[in-house]
Amino acid sequence: MTVGLGRRARSIEEFAINMGALAQIPTQHFRPLESEPGDVFITSWAKSGTTMMQQMFHQLRMGAATGAVDMDFDDIGRVIPWEDTAPVIDHDINGPQRASPRGFKSHREYERLPPGMRYVVTVRDPQETYVSFYRFFDGWSLERGAISLEEFFPLWMTGGPGGCDYYTHLLSWYARRNEPDTLLATYRWAAENKRAMIARLAAFCDIELTEELASLVEHTTTREFMFEHKDRFDDAMVCAAFEAKLNIPANSDSTKVQEVGSDRKQLPAAIAEQIDAMWFERVEPVTGHRNFDSLAAEIDR
């Protein structure tokens, strides 16, 4: 049954029509998450390192359990379910997973997640997330080239399925930066200090880390390795739902792993100024940091 427009959106308004139509379809298999003590939420904001951290977490727990890499999945969301999209893809995300602890993905702030869990969050420069977010949607759920970088701002502010705006997410997790249930790092630090991030994540998840396991996880979380296996990180389950329900081809380029990273220099000046203005209004009064680089320096310390 096709709902919505029956094609990719060509405007922000059409995107809203498609997403609204998806939300109206009754589910058969979906059940709300029944969280368990020890569960881990990887809940970075959109395009802020979520996929890298999913891969790091999964290879850590599987390597510890089996001594080997586990790439035997069609979608990283199959082994670390994305709670926010579970109703859209009609997926029951409860039950045991391949190894412990159980892990789930989200883009939400602390206040809308189950309490008493463990939370892994990487944060990223907002201008970089904007460029990366645009690259991801352009040609997948949006007709390629139909929406300009300048027109994309309202969609960036949504934060993706189940998400919140960038600033709400950032302030929520910044407030919890010293809480024992929260592991907070910047995406850039985690990517550039991979071995240290692996050690922090292993300790946080109570996984015994050996040199062999650290090397295995480091190798499988490189951009080169993940790009070679990019079909495992392309939201295959969401793509299948989009094809069945919205008539958007599942073979669209929806991979979250780009061969080259996103550069904030590509951002139009007017959008950069708008993002900065919201930072000055919402983030600086709370954190005392005039920009992301200043805030990142505190977090990375």
VEXDREN-2710 file (C-alpha; in Angstrom, 1 decimal):
% VEXDREN-2710
k/r/px/py/pz
1/MET/0.0/0.0/0.0
2/THR/1.5/3.3/-1.1
3/VAL/0.8/6.4/1.0
4/GLY/1.9/10.0/0.8
5/LEU/3.1/11.3/-2.5
6/GLY/4.3/8.0/-3.9
7/ARG/7.7/9.5/-4.7
8/ARG/10.6/11.4/-3.2
9/ALA/9.8/14.8/-1.7
10/ARG/10.7/17.9/-3.8
11/SER/10.2/20.4/-1.0
12/ILE/10.2/20.6/2.8
13/GLU/6.3/20.6/2.7
14/GLU/6.3/17.4/0.6
15/PHE/8.7/15.7/3.0
16/ALA/6.3/16.5/5.9
17/ILE/3.5/14.9/3.8
18/ASN/5.4/11.7/3.3
19/MET/6.5/11.4/7.0
20/GLY/3.0/12.3/8.2
21/ALA/1.5/9.6/6.0
22/LEU/4.0/7.0/7.3
23/ALA/3.0/7.8/10.9
24/GLN/-0.7/7.0/10.1
25/ILE/-0.1/3.4/9.0
26/PRO/-1.2/0.9/11.8
27/THR/1.6/-1.4/13.1
28/GLN/1.4/-5.2/13.5
29/HIS/4.6/-6.2/15.1
30/PHE/5.9/-3.0/16.9
31/ARG/6.0/-3.0/20.7
32/PRO/7.4/-0.2/22.8
33/LEU/10.8/-0.9/24.3
34/GLU/10.8/-2.8/27.5
35/SER/14.1/-1.6/28.8
36/GLU/16.3/-3.7/31.1
37/PRO/19.0/-2.8/33.6
38/GLY/22.4/-2.5/31.8
39/ASP/20.9/-1.5/28.4
40/VAL/23.1/1.0/26.5
41/PHE/21.6/3.9/24.4
42/ILE/23.9/5.3/21.7
43/THR/22.1/8.6/21.4
44/SER/24.2/11.1/19.5
45/TRP/22.4/13.8/17.5
46/ALA/21.9/13.2/13.8
47/LYS/25.1/13.0/11.8
48/SER/27.3/13.3/14.9
49/GLY/29.0/9.9/15.1
50/THR/26.1/7.6/15.9
51/THR/26.9/5.0/13.3
52/MET/30.6/4.9/14.2
53/MET/29.7/4.4/17.8
54/GLN/27.2/1.7/17.0
55/GLN/29.9/-0.2/15.1
56/MET/32.4/0.3/17.9
57/PHE/29.9/-0.9/20.5
58/HIS/28.8/-3.9/18.5
59/GLN/32.3/-5.1/17.6
60/LEU/33.4/-4.6/21.2
61/ARG/30.7/-6.8/22.6
62/MET/30.9/-9.4/19.8
63/GLY/34.7/-9.5/19.9
64/ALA/34.6/-10.0/23.6
65/ALA/32.0/-12.8/23.3
66/THR/33.4/-14.6/20.2
67/GLY/36.9/-13.4/19.6
68/ALA/36.0/-12.3/16.0
69/VAL/34.5/-9.5/13.9
70/ASP/30.8/-9.7/13.3
71/MET/29.6/-8.1/10.0
72/ASP/26.9/-10.8/9.4
73/PHE/24.1/-8.3/9.2
74/ASP/22.3/-6.4/6.5
75/ASP/21.8/-3.3/8.6
76/ILE/23.5/-2.1/11.8
77/GLY/19.9/-1.4/12.9
78/ARG/19.3/-5.1/12.9
79/VAL/21.8/-5.7/15.7
80/ILE/21.5/-2.4/17.4
81/PRO/17.8/-1.4/16.9
82/TRP/16.9/2.3/16.2
83/GLU/14.2/2.8/18.7
84/ASP/13.0/6.1/17.1
85/THR/12.1/4.4/13.8
86/ALA/10.7/1.1/15.2
87/PRO/7.1/2.1/14.6
88/VAL/7.9/3.3/11.0
89/ILE/9.4/-0.1/10.1
90/ASP/6.9/-2.0/12.3
91/HIS/9.7/-3.7/14.2
92/ASP/9.6/-5.3/17.7
93/ILE/13.0/-4.3/19.1
94/ASN/12.6/-6.2/22.4
95/GLY/14.3/-9.5/23.3
96/PRO/17.9/-10.7/23.5
97/GLN/20.6/-9.5/21.2
98/ARG/23.7/-11.3/19.8
99/ALA/25.8/-10.3/22.8
100/SER/25.6/-8.4/26.0
101/PRO/24.9/-5.7/26.9
102/ARG/21.9/-4.8/24.7
103/GLY/22.3/-1.7/22.7
104/PHE/19.8/0.7/21.1
105/LYS/20.1/3.8/18.9
106/SER/18.3/7.1/19.4
107/HIS/18.8/10.7/18.5
108/ARG/16.9/12.0/21.5
109/GLU/17.7/14.0/24.5
110/TYR/18.0/12.5/28.0
111/GLU/14.6/13.6/29.2
112/ARG/12.8/11.5/26.6
113/LEU/14.7/8.3/27.0
114/PRO/14.1/5.5/29.5
115/PRO/15.7/6.3/32.9
116/GLY/18.2/4.2/34.6
117/MET/20.1/3.2/31.4
118/ARG/23.6/3.8/30.2
119/TYR/24.0/6.6/27.6
120/VAL/26.8/7.1/25.0
121/VAL/26.8/10.4/23.3
122/THR/29.2/12.0/20.8
123/VAL/28.6/15.7/19.9
124/ARG/29.7/17.5/16.8
125/ASP/30.0/21.1/15.4
126/PRO/26.5/22.1/14.3
127/GLN/27.7/23.5/11.0
128/GLU/29.3/20.1/10.1
129/THR/26.1/18.3/11.1
130/TYR/24.2/20.6/8.7
131/VAL/26.3/19.7/5.7
132/SER/26.4/16.0/6.6
133/PHE/22.6/15.9/7.2
134/TYR/22.0/17.6/3.8
135/ARG/24.3/15.1/2.0
136/PHE/22.4/12.2/3.6
137/PHE/18.9/13.3/2.6
138/ASP/19.7/14.7/-0.8
139/GLY/18.9/12.0/-3.3
140/TRP/17.3/9.6/-0.8
141/SER/14.1/10.8/0.8
142/LEU/14.5/14.2/-1.1
143/GLU/14.7/14.4/-4.9
144/ARG/18.4/15.2/-5.6
145/GLY/19.0/18.9/-6.0
146/ALA/15.3/19.8/-5.4
147/ILE/16.1/21.5/-2.1
148/SER/19.1/23.8/-1.7
149/LEU/21.4/24.1/1.3
150/GLU/19.7/27.4/2.2
151/GLU/16.2/25.8/2.1
152/PHE/17.2/22.8/4.2
153/PHE/17.3/24.6/7.6
154/PRO/13.8/23.6/8.8
155/LEU/14.6/19.9/8.2
156/TRP/17.9/20.2/9.9
157/MET/16.1/21.6/13.0
158/THR/14.0/18.4/13.3
159/GLY/17.0/16.2/14.0
160/GLY/15.5/13.3/12.1
161/PRO/13.0/10.6/13.2
162/GLY/12.1/10.9/16.9
163/GLY/14.8/13.5/17.4
164/CYS/14.9/17.0/18.7
165/ASP/16.6/20.2/17.6
166/TYR/20.4/20.3/17.9
167/TYR/20.5/22.8/20.7
168/THR/18.0/20.9/22.9
169/HIS/20.0/17.7/22.5
170/LEU/23.4/19.4/23.1
171/LEU/22.3/21.2/26.3
172/SER/20.6/18.1/27.7
173/TRP/23.7/15.9/27.4
174/TYR/26.1/18.7/28.4
175/ALA/24.2/19.0/31.7
176/ARG/25.0/15.3/32.2
177/ARG/28.6/15.4/31.3
178/ASN/29.8/14.3/34.8
179/GLU/27.1/11.8/35.5
180/PRO/28.3/8.2/35.9
181/ASP/25.6/6.8/33.6
182/THR/26.7/9.1/30.6
183/LEU/29.7/8.8/28.4
184/LEU/30.1/12.1/26.5
185/ALA/32.8/12.9/23.9
186/THR/33.1/14.9/20.8
187/TYR/32.8/13.1/17.5
188/ARG/36.2/14.5/16.3
189/TRP/38.0/13.4/19.5
190/ALA/36.5/10.0/19.3
191/ALA/37.5/9.6/15.6
192/GLU/41.0/11.0/16.1
193/ASN/41.7/9.1/19.4
194/LYS/40.1/5.8/18.5
195/ARG/42.1/3.6/20.8
196/ALA/41.3/5.8/23.8
197/MET/37.6/6.0/22.9
198/ILE/37.5/2.2/22.6
199/ALA/39.0/1.9/26.0
200/ARG/36.5/4.4/27.5
201/LEU/33.6/2.6/25.9
202/ALA/34.7/-0.8/27.0
203/ALA/35.1/0.3/30.6
204/PHE/31.7/2.1/30.5
205/CYS/30.0/-1.1/29.2
206/ASP/31.9/-3.5/31.6
207/ILE/33.7/-5.2/28.7
208/GLU/37.1/-6.6/29.4
209/LEU/39.5/-5.1/26.9
210/THR/42.5/-6.9/25.6
211/GLU/45.1/-5.6/23.1
212/GLU/43.8/-8.0/20.5
213/LEU/40.2/-6.8/21.0
214/ALA/41.2/-3.2/20.9
215/SER/43.0/-3.8/17.6
216/LEU/40.1/-5.6/16.1
217/VAL/37.6/-2.8/17.1
218/GLU/40.0/-0.1/15.9
219/HIS/40.3/-1.7/12.5
220/THR/36.6/-2.2/12.0
221/THR/35.8/1.4/12.9
222/THR/38.1/3.1/10.4
223/ARG/36.4/5.1/7.7
224/GLU/38.0/2.8/5.1
225/PHE/36.6/-0.4/6.6
226/MET/33.2/1.1/7.1
227/PHE/33.1/2.6/3.6
228/GLU/34.1/-0.8/2.2
229/HIS/31.0/-2.2/4.0
230/LYS/28.8/0.8/3.5
231/ASP/25.8/-1.3/2.6
232/ARG/25.6/-2.4/6.2
233/PHE/25.2/1.3/7.3
234/ASP/22.6/2.5/4.8
235/ASP/19.4/2.2/6.9
236/ALA/18.3/-0.9/4.9
237/MET/15.3/-1.5/7.1
238/VAL/14.1/2.1/6.8
239/CYS/14.8/2.0/3.1
240/ALA/12.6/-1.2/2.7
241/ALA/9.8/0.5/4.6
242/PHE/10.1/3.6/2.4
243/GLU/9.9/1.5/-0.8
244/ALA/6.9/-0.5/0.4
245/LYS/5.0/2.4/1.8
246/LEU/6.2/5.6/0.0
247/ASN/7.4/4.1/-3.3
248/ILE/10.9/5.5/-2.8
249/PRO/13.4/3.0/-4.3
250/ALA/15.3/1.0/-1.7
251/ASN/18.4/1.2/-3.8
252/SER/18.7/4.9/-3.2
253/ASP/22.1/6.1/-1.8
254/SER/21.3/6.3/1.8
255/THR/24.6/5.2/3.3
256/LYS/25.7/7.0/6.4
257/VAL/29.4/6.4/5.7
258/GLN/30.9/8.8/3.3
259/GLU/34.3/8.3/1.7
260/VAL/35.1/11.9/2.5
261/GLY/33.9/13.7/5.7
262/SER/31.7/16.8/5.6
263/ASP/33.2/20.3/5.7
264/ARG/31.5/23.2/7.3
265/LYS/33.2/25.5/4.8
266/GLN/30.6/24.3/2.3
267/LEU/27.8/26.0/4.3
268/PRO/26.3/29.2/2.9
269/ALA/27.2/32.2/5.0
270/ALA/23.5/33.0/5.7
271/ILE/23.0/29.6/7.2
272/ALA/26.2/29.7/9.2
273/GLU/25.1/33.0/10.7
274/GLN/21.7/31.6/11.6
275/ILE/23.3/28.6/13.3
276/ASP/25.7/30.9/15.2
277/ALA/22.9/33.2/16.3
278/MET/21.0/30.4/17.8
279/TRP/24.2/29.3/19.6
280/PHE/24.6/32.7/21.1
281/GLU/21.0/32.8/22.2
282/ARG/20.6/29.3/23.6
283/VAL/24.0/27.7/24.3
284/GLU/26.4/30.4/25.4
285/PRO/24.2/31.6/28.3
286/VAL/24.0/28.1/29.7
287/THR/27.6/26.8/29.1
288/GLY/29.6/30.0/28.9
289/HIS/31.1/28.8/25.6
290/ARG/31.0/31.3/22.7
291/ASN/31.3/28.5/20.1
292/PHE/31.5/24.8/19.6
293/ASP/35.3/24.7/19.6
294/SER/35.4/26.2/23.0
295/LEU/32.8/23.7/24.4
296/ALA/34.6/20.8/22.7
297/ALA/37.8/21.7/24.4
298/GLU/36.1/21.4/27.8
299/ILE/34.5/18.1/26.9
300/ASP/37.7/16.6/25.4
301/ARG/39.6/17.4/28.5
END
